[in-house]
């Protein structure tokens, strides 16, 4: 944090000597059991200093005493192991430069683009999960009413959106200004006084909609919705015919009100429809059909959202990644990633799901099917696609050759038999096996811990096609990661992908020879990407970890002209932190020469991966440990528009590597080794800089990043303008609609 960032001219009003912070609870700044918060404070034009650690007042409210007349403040969240507040790697999050004025309570409302968002109010005592609203904040979980009475405590953590719309032609700026309804939120009841003709609906954070009882206009009337009694009076109904513009008012328990006027096309794009003929139901998201599962010039960045035993009750070293945990972090994940690869989600005989026993049963150690649905919906709400881990090489049997029924509903029902197993499976002698030997293309194709499906068997093929169609059509997965593809001929991947038509497909074909990987992509009809194990070994273990930067030149599938088909990764659940993997894995394994605390090594690897063509896949422990720097690397890639087929100019020598990568909107410059000490190239913005790594970029062209910077929840910090009767966001010299699509 440079001191120049602290001297923004916001306000010079001195504030009270006691300041309060509402952390937003376990879904925001108190995630990971965080309990270390401090305030950096200063007076305009003067040097700053730290407060002592903040102490909990009640619920999620913390306080700190300020001993001078500072008029600027930054709230900061720290690693709970830190002994004293300081700028550095152990500071997990911070707010922007703030000037409270006459306020004394700052409430965290969301994760921002490097800075957490929030609002100021006056602390009125109490606490609870959220401060009260009304004339004075009350205790409890809901905003207080007149006099600061607290809420009933049964709606903690929810935001609710009151939505109305106007029929007919463009209502115009006058109607926009007139829609200034009053609200009160007391004891779980929301009351709205409507000044003009409109309909009202409520949407909560779980995606549930509640609607006014009558479809008649409610002009000049008062409508009350009661949370405790199911938001009565409410029912489901459709958007009226002829709707052109929609008025959206957000009312949440943090005392915020937001009013936005958006065109219906934008509204529909957000999938916030009300059901009925114009909407298509509460959950309208349906993954599209794609002619190929290999996007061209793909700018996507993927997150592997788990590691080995990261389920609840497993290894919690880097946090759990259950469906509930991931859903709580969906907003932050959506801000950086376009693809999220989830752990296997079906019933299995092992903890992690890699010995599947019943494919359509979507209950696993990671959570229930309903929790999975909620997670997928939360990711889709942020325009993030979700990738299923598909394990179809083998299955966990019940007793050697007995299997559970696989009922995929409309996609088919299957009762696997022993004859569906390869003839050379280790189950030989325990039943009548199939007539075809394992057609895997690696020497270890026969998987000893489970029964290997015979993918030449037409019934097995039909079952696999049905499974993928089920994952896409019923569970709303957007793509697939195919496990253990050395165990069956990869031409079957093309078969199954062609049937399901997903957006994205990637194979795990564990082979470090780029020529072999290139051949397997061809064998799969060029209808899938593959993890670039050649780069994993060459660039990271033999290259960066060994200080031999020449290994990075034209490496892996990129050197074969197949960068478009490469998913690059530094580590994954199999290569990382496993006692049974006998290699250094770039220094990250338990048996390696270093650990995840080696930031210099980890960041060099991630800086290289996130600068190169191909599709980068960030590993969860790296994201967990070095989130701030990885976010900055992703931003640089996105702003420059680096894609899977970007051109690279590079050089390497004794202890250094340099590359310039050309994207759709600008360029990324990467310095590794001794080059990292060089000054920034003229005209470039610094993304990250550390010992042996530095990344700079030009460009301002990523719509998703622009949307994040102005707030995906419509809390726009950019400039709002009306253009051609539509609400637009001006970001730099570009205009975006509310979905993040660039208009001009």
N, C-alpha and C positions, 0 to 999 in steps of 0.2 A: 504494500500500500504506500504509494508515494505521497509525500506531504502536500504536493500540489493539488491532490484530489480533495484535500480537506478544506480548501479555502473558497468554496462556492459562496457567492453572495446570495444567500437565501433570506435571512432575517437576522437582526442583531439584538432581538429582545432577549434579555437574560431570563433564564428559567429557574423554576424552583430547585431547592437544594436536594430534594428527593425525587428521583425519576423511577418510573415503573415500566416494566416490560411484560407484556403478555406473549408468551412463547408460541401460542397457537396449539399447544398440547402435543400429544405423541405423534400426530400426523405431520407436524412441522418441526419447530426447533427442539422439541424434546424427543425426537426420534433417536434411536441408538442409546437411550438412557442418558442423554446429555443433561448435565446439571451445572455446567460452567458457563456463565454469561457475565460479560463485563462491558463497560462503557468507555470508549475513547472520547474525551471531551476537550474543547479548546475555545478560546475567544478569537473572534475574527482577526486574522493577521498574526496570531500568536502560535507558539508551539503547543502541542497537545499533551495530554497525560492520561493514564489509565485510572479508572475507579478501582476499588476493591471488587472482589467477586460479588455479584448480586446475590441476595438472599431471598428465598421464597417467602411471599406474603401469605398467599392462599391460592389453592388451585394451581393455575398456570401463571400466576402473576408474581413477578420478582421485582426487587427494588434495590437501589444503590444510592448512597449519600454522595452528593457532589459538594466539594468544599470551596469552590471558587465561583466566579461570575461567568463561567463559560456560556457561550450562546450557540454552540454547535456540538453535535453529538453523533456518534456512530455506535450502534449496538452490535455486539459481536458474540458469536457462539464458538465455543472451544471444545477440543477433545477433552473428555472428562478426566483424562490422566494428566493434564497440564497442571503444574503447580502454581503458576502465576500468569496473568494475561500478557501477551506480547504479540506483535505482528510476526507471522511466520506460518509454516506448514501445518501447525496444529490448530490454527484458527479455521474452523469448519465453514462458517458463514458470517456474513456481515450485512448490515443495511447500507443504504446510501448515506451521504452526508445529510444530516437532518437539523432543523431548527425548530424546536418545540414551541417557542413563543410562550403563550399562556397555558399550553397543554403540558401534561406530565406523564401520560400513559401512552406508550407506543405498542400497538398490537400487530404481531406478525400475521399476515394473511396469505402468504404464498411464497414460493421459490421464484426468484426472478432470474434475469440473465446475469448471473454472477452476484447480484445483490438481492436479498430477500425483500419482498414487498410488505407494506404495512400501512396503518393509519394512526393518526394522533387523536386523542380524546383526553378528557379530564377524569382522573381516577377518583372514584367516589367511595372507596372502601369495598370490602367483601372480596370477591375474586371469582372462584368457580372456573369452569373451562373457558368461558369467554366473558369479557367485561360487559356490564349492562349498558343499555342505550338509554333512551328517554331523556329527561332533564338532567338526571345524574346517573352515572353507571351504577348498577346494583350488583349483587352477588349472584350466585347460581349460574346456570348455564345459558340463560336467555337475557337479552337486554331488559333492563328494568323499565317500568313505566314512570308515570309522574312520581317524583319524589325518590326515584332510584330503587324501587322494589325489585327484588331478584326474581329469576325465573324458577320454573318448577324442576329443572334439572334433567328433563328427559329428552332433550334435543341437542345435547352437546356435540359440537363439531359440524353441525349441518349448516349449509347455506341454502336459502330458498329464493326462487326467482319468480316474481310476479310478472306475468306476460300478458299484454293486451294487443289487439290489432285493430286496424281501421279498414273498413271496406271501401271499395270504389277506387277512384283515381288517387294520384299522389296527394297525400294530405298536406304537403307543403310545410315550409318552415314554421308558419304560424301555428298549425296544429301540433307540431313537434314541441313548440314552446308551451302550448296550453296544457299539454298532458303533464300536469304537475300534481299528481295525487298525493294525499297525505297518507302516512302509515303509522301504525303502532304495533309493537310486538310485545305482548304482555302474557306471561304465564302460558307460553306455547300457542298463543292465538295471534294471528296476523289480521289486522283490520285495514282495509284500503277504502279511502273516500275518493270516488271517481268524479272528475269534473266534466268529462265528455264521454260520448258513447263509446263503449269498448267492451271487450270480453276479457275475462281474467283467468289465468291458469297459474299453477304453482309447480315448479320443478325443484327436486332436492338433489343433493350431491350424489345419491345413489342412482340417479337417472329416473326416479319415479315421478310421474306426473299426476297432478290432482287438478280437477276442473270445477268451475262454478256450476251449480246445480242447473241453472237455466241458461238457455242460449239467447234469451232476450238481452237487449242492451241494458246496461246498469248505470246509465248516466245519472249523475247527481244522487247516487245512492251509496250506502256504506255496506260493504261485504266483509264478513269475518270468517276466517278459516281457523279451525281448531285442530291443532296437532294431536292433542291427547285423545280426541275422538275421531281420528281418521280423516282430518281435514274436512269435516262435514260443514256445510253441505257441498258435496263434490260428486262429479261423475265424469266419465270419459266422453269426449265428443270431438268432432273434426273441425279443422279450420274452415270458416265460412267460405263459400265460393266467392270469387272476385277479390280476394285479399291481395293487396299489393304491397303494403308496408306493415311492419310489425313494430310495436313499441315494447321494449324490454326494460323492465325495472328490476334490478337486483336489490334485495333486502336481506342482509345477513346479520348474524349475531355479533358481528364486530362493529356494529353501528354505521355501516357503510350504505350509501344509496347510490346507485348508478342508473342513468337513463340513457338508452341508446335507441336510435331509430335506424332500422336496417331494412334493406329490400328483401322480399320474400325468397329470391333465389339464394341469397346468402344464408338466410335462415334455414332453408331446406338443406343447404350444403353442410350445415352443422348437425344435421339429423336431429333437430330439436322439434320434430313434428308432433302433432297432437293426436295422431291416429286417424282412422276414417279414410275416406276415399282419397283425400289429398295428401295424406301422410304415410299410410302404410303400416301403422302400428307404433308401439312404444320404442321398439328397437328396429330401426329400418336399415341398419348397416348390413349390407350383403357384399362379400368379396366379389369382385368382378371376374370375368373369364378373360384369360390372356392367351395369345397364340404362342407365346414363348415364356418360359420361366426365367429368362436371362434378360433383364432390362438393359437397354442400350444407354451408354453415357450416363450410367447410374451414379447419382450423388448420395445414395443412401449410406448411412452409418448404422451398424448393428451393435446391439448389446447382448452378450450372453448373460442372461439374468440369473445365473446360479453357478455354483461350484460343487464339488463332490461333498455330499452330505450337508447341504445348506438348507435342508428342510428343518422345520421346527423340531427340536430335540436332537438334531445332528450337530455338525461342526458349526459353531457360531462365531468363529474367529473373525470373520468379515461380515457378520450379520446374517440373518436368515433371509431366504428369498421365497417364502411361501406366497400364495396368491394374495393373501390379505396384506402382507408387508409390501409387496410390489404395487398393489392398488393404492396404498397410502402414499407411495412415492411416484405415482403415475404422472403427476403434473411435472415433476422434475425430470423424469425420464423422457417424457414427451418433448421437453424443451431442447434436448440434445440428440435424440435418436429417432431414426426413421423405421428401424426394424428391431424387434425384441424377440430373441430366441428364448423360449421357455423350456424348462425341463420336461421330460416325458410326462404326460398328464393322464395316462390311463392306469387302470388297476394292474399291479405287478407283484411279482414274488420277492423283489428286492426293494430296498428303501428308495433308490433313486429312479426306478421305473425302467431300467434297462433289461429287465427280464419280464416283459409284458405277458399278462395272462388273459386279459379281457379288454380288447381295444375300445369298444364303445362305452365302457364303464369309466367315466371321467372323474373318478375320485381317487386321489393319490395322497402320498405323504405331504405333498405341497398344499393340499386343501381339497375342498369339495367341488363338485361341478358348478354349483351356484356361485361359489367364490371365484372360480375360474372365469365364469361368464362375466361377473362384475369386473374382473381385472381386464379382460379383453375389451369390454365396452369402454372402460376408462382409458385404455391406450388408444382405441379407435377415436375417442372424443378429441384426442390431441393429434389426430392425423398420423398416428404411428401404427404400422402394420405388425402383425404378430405371427411368429414362425413356430410351428409345431415340431417337436423332436419325434421323428417317426422311426420306430424300431420294428422293422419287418424282416430282418434277416432270420430272426429266431423268436421263440416264444417260450415262456415258462409253463411247463405242463403241470398237471395235478398229480400224476403218478406215472412217470415215464412217457406214456403216449396218450394220456387222457387230457382233453382240453375243454375249457368252458365254451358255451355257445357264444357266438359273436353276432349279436343282433344290432344292425345299424339302422333299424327302422325302414324308412322309405328307400334306403340305399341297398337293402338286402340283408338276409339272415343266413348265417353259416354255422355248420356244426363240424368243426375240423376233426378229421380222422387220422389214425396212425399212418395211413397211406399218403398223407400230405407231407410227410417228413422225408428228407433226402435218404437215399438208400444206404449211404455210408455214415449216417449219424451214429453216435455212440449208444443210441437206444436200440441198436441191433440186438435181437434176441429177446426183446421185451414186447414185441408185437410185429405185425406185418407192416413193413415200411414201404415207401414209394419205390418206383422203378428207376428214378433218375438220381444220379450222383450229384453232389453239391457242385454248382456251376460257378462258384466263386473264383476270382482271378488272383487271389493271393494264396501263399502256401499255408496260411493259418485260416483258411476259409471256414473250415468246420469248427463251429463255436461250441466248446466243450461243456459250458455251463447250462445250456438250454437246447431245445430241439430246433433244428434248422429246417425252415420251410423249404419245400421243393418249388422253386419259382418257375419251373417248367410245367408244373401242374396247373391246368386251366382253372381249377377251383381255387387254388391259392392266389392266382392272378386276379380272379374276380373278387376275392375277399380283400386283397390289397387295394384294388381300385375303389371298392365300396368304402374302405376305411378312409382313404384320402378325400373322397367326396363327402363323407360324413364330417371329417374335420373341418372342411371348408364350408360346407352347406349348413351343417347343424351347429358347429362350434364357432364359426366365423374366423377360423384361422386364414391368414393370407398367403402362407407359404409353408414349405417343409424343409427340415434338415434331416437328411437320411443317415441313419446310424449304420456303422459297420458295413460300408459298401464294398469292402473287399470280400465279403462273405457270399455275394451273389453277383451274377453278371450285371453290370451297370446298364445294359440295354433295357432291363426291367424298369429302371428309374424313368427312362424316357416313356415307356409304356404307361406307367402309373401317373406320371406328371401330365402326359397328354390327355389322359382321361379326366383329371381334376381341373386342369387349366389354372393353376395358381399364379400369383404375381411373381413368386420367387421360389427357387429351389437350390439347395446346396448339398453336396455329398460329403460325407466323411470317408475319404479314401486315403488311408494312412500309408503314404509312401513318399519318401523324400526325394525321389528322382523326378524332375520336372518333365522329362520325356514321357515317363509312365503316366503322370497326371494329365498331360496333354492328350495322350492316347485314350485315357478313360473318358475324358470329356467328349472326344470324338465317338467313342463307343456308345455314349449316352445321347447321341444325336445332337450334341451341342445344345441340349435343352435343359441344362442345369449348370450351376457353378460348382466348384469344389474347393474345399479348404486347401490353401497352398502350404502343404507340409514341407515342400522344397524350400520356401522362404523361411518357414519356421526354423528349420535346421541351419540353413545357410546364413541368413541375415542375422539371426538373433544369437544362436549358440556359437556358431563358427565365426560370426562377424562381430557384432557389437560386444558380446560378452567376452570375446577374445581380443578386443581392440584391433581387429583386422578389418578395417572399413572397406577394403577392396572387395570383400565378399558381398557388399550391398549393391555393387554395380550390375544393373540389368539382371537381377536375380530372379529365381523362381519362375513362375508362369509368365511373368512380365518379359523375361528374357526369351520366351518362346512365342511372343506375340499374342499371348492368351490372357493378358491382364483382365480383360472383360469377364473372364470366367473364374477369376480368383477371389476367394474370400480370405483376406489376410488376418492373421491372429498372432499374438505374442504368446499366449498361453490359453489353455482350456481346462475343463474339468478333469480330463484324463492326464494331461501333461503336468498339471500343477499340484503340488502339495500331496503327492502320493508316495508312500513308502515303497510301493512295488514298481515304481518307474525308475529304472536305473540310469538316468541321465540328468544333467545339470539343469536342463530346461531354462537356460538363460539365467541361472542362478536363483530360481524361484522355488525349487522343490525343497522338501525337508532335508534331502540328502545333497543339496547343492552347496555351492561355495558361498552363497549369500542368501538373503531372505527378501521378503517383500519390503523390508525397510530400506533396501538399497534404491533410493529414489533415482539416483543418477542413472543406474542401469535400466530401471523400469521405464523412466521417462524418455530415455534415448530410443528404446524399442517402440514405445507408443508414438513418439514424435515421428519416427520413420514410417510406421504403419499408417498413421493418420494423414500423412503427406503424400503417400504414393497412390497411383491408380489401383484399380481393384475395388472391392467392397471391404472396408475395415470392420473388424469385429472386436469390440472392447470387452475384456474379461472382467466379470463382476468384482473380484478382489482388487483389481487395479482401479476400477471406477470407485469402489468403496474407499480406498486408501488415498487416492490422488485425484479426487473428483474435480477440484478447482482447476488444476492444470489440464486435465483431460477435456473438461468443458471448453477451455480456451483453445485447445488444439482442434476440437471439432468445429468451433466457431470459425477459426481460420480457414479450415477446409471448406466449410459451407459458404462463407462470404466470398471466397475465391471461386467457388463452384468446381472444385476438383472432383473428377468423376472416374468411373471405372476404366475409361479409355484415355485418360489424360496423357499428354506428352511429358517426358522427363528429360531434362538436361542435367547431367551429373558428372562429378569427378571425385576421385578419392586418392589419397596418398598416405604418407607415413603419419598415422594417427589422426586423420581427418576425413570427413565426407561432406560434400556440398551438393545440393540439388535445387533446381528450379522447376516447379511443376505447374503446368498451364491448365487453368480451369475455364469454366464457361464465362466467369465474370472478372477474373483477375488471376493472380499467381500466388503460389506459396513458395517461400524460400526456406530451406532446411539446412542448418549447420549442425554437424555432429563432431565430437572430438575437439581437437584444438581450434577448429574453425568457429566454435561457439563463442569465442572471445571477440570475434570480429564485430564491428559496429553494424547497426541495422542498415540495410540497403536504402538508398534515398527513395522516399515516397512510399515506403512500406510501414505497416503497423505491426508492432510487436505483439505476438500471441503469448509465447512463453520464452523464458530465458533462464537457464540454470547451468550448472557445471556440466560441460560436454554436450549441451543441447540448446538450440535456439530456433524458433520458428517465427517467420514474419509473413505478412500477406498484404495483398491489395484486393480490392473488390468489395461490393456491397450488394450482392445479388441473390441472397437466399431468402425466399419468401417465408419459410418456416421460422427462420431466425428473426426476420422483421416482425412477424406476428408475435413471437415470444417477447421481443423487446417492448412492444406496445401492450402486451398482456393478452393471453389467450382467453381470459375470462371476461373480456371486454373492458377491463380496467386500463384503458389506453393511456400510456404516458407520452405517446407521440402526439403529433398535431392532427386533430380531427377536422375534416373539412367536408362540406357537402358539394358534390360534383355531379352534375347531370341527375339531380334528384336522389343521389345515393350517398350514404355515409362512407367516406374513404379515410384511409390513414396515410399521411405523408411521412415517408421515412427517407431522409436524405433527399435525393432528387427523384425518388420513385413513389408511385402511388400503389396501394394495395387495398383490396376489399377485405372484409372481415374474415375470410377463410385463409388469408395469406397469399392469395393469388395476385400476382403482379398485374396491374391494370395498364400502367404506362411507366 
